[in-house]
């Protein structure tokens, strides 16, 4: 995977960050699988002349900036009221008042021919835990990073409704796609 050296900065102006949640439970058919956009985030990657294996990466995510973009499945399509309620529940579940941001700091980068794995520490909900981020080249100037965040590993109880008959699965898929600026 070829990538230029130097300091790279990404944010909503040259990329997008999406969270994908899935539902489970006895009445899961009434709920929705969600695509939630993070609208306030930044990533900084410093790649030395020696190449990506020596790179460092940091990220900052404002958890109050979650916006529901899509809901699939469910008994009825998502309304604007539903979206607003889901966003409010997400802020409550994440306890944004006490833990407004999530951060990531890399510890190691392992590169392959067409991919890289960035290992580091994600701090979320006041808990720091190791996580791996997979990075792949989409086009020569576009890259996609993916990981799975297990909410319970960070002390977060996944959202549930109807006395637990509808739940959000513990694993949340995170996708970041960025474009290198010329």
C-alpha positions, 0 to 999 in steps of 0.5 A, spaced: 500 500 500 503 506 497 501 512 501 505 519 501 509 521 507 508 527 512 502 529 516 495 528 514 489 531 517 482 528 515 475 531 518 468 531 515 471 536 509 475 530 506 472 524 509 466 521 512 465 517 519 459 512 519 457 507 525 453 501 523 448 498 528 444 492 528 438 490 532 436 483 535 431 480 540 424 477 540 421 484 537 427 486 532 423 486 526 420 493 529 426 496 530 431 498 524 438 497 523 442 504 523 447 508 519 449 514 524 454 519 521 459 522 526 459 530 524 465 532 528 471 528 528 478 529 526 484 524 524 491 526 524 496 521 521 504 522 521 508 518 516 515 518 517 520 518 511 521 511 513 514 509 511 507 507 514 510 502 518 513 507 523 506 512 522 503 514 528 495 516 528 490 519 533 483 521 532 478 525 536 470 524 535 465 528 538 460 523 541 454 529 541 455 529 533 451 523 531 446 524 526 441 518 524 442 517 516 439 511 514 434 506 518 433 499 514 428 494 516 423 495 521 415 495 521 415 502 518 420 507 515 424 512 520 420 519 521 424 525 523 421 524 530 424 517 530 431 520 528 431 525 533 429 520 539 434 515 536 439 521 537 437 522 544 437 515 546 444 514 543 447 521 547 444 518 553 447 511 552 454 514 551 453 518 557 455 524 552 454 529 558 460 526 562 464 523 556 463 527 550 469 525 546 472 518 544 479 518 542 484 513 539 492 513 539 496 508 535 501 504 538 503 500 532 502 499 524 503 493 520 503 494 513 501 489 507 501 489 500 494 492 499 492 493 507 495 496 514 492 494 521 493 500 526 493 497 533 492 502 538 488 504 544 480 507 544 478 511 550 470 511 550 466 512 556 472 513 560 475 506 559 481 505 555 482 498 551 486 496 545 483 496 538 485 494 531 483 498 525 483 495 518 485 500 512 485 498 505 486 503 499 479 504 495 482 508 489 489 511 489 487 517 493 481 514 497 482 510 503 477 506 508 478 504 515 474 499 519 473 496 526 468 493 530 467 497 537 464 492 542 460 497 547 460 492 553 468 492 553 467 500 554 462 499 560 456 501 555 450 497 556 447 497 549 440 500 548 434 496 549 426 497 549 420 493 550 423 490 556 429 488 552 425 485 547 428 489 542 436 491 543 442 494 539 447 488 538 453 489 542 458 490 536 458 497 532 461 497 526 465 503 525 467 505 518 471 511 516 473 513 509 478 519 507 480 522 501 487 525 500 488 532 498 492 534 493 
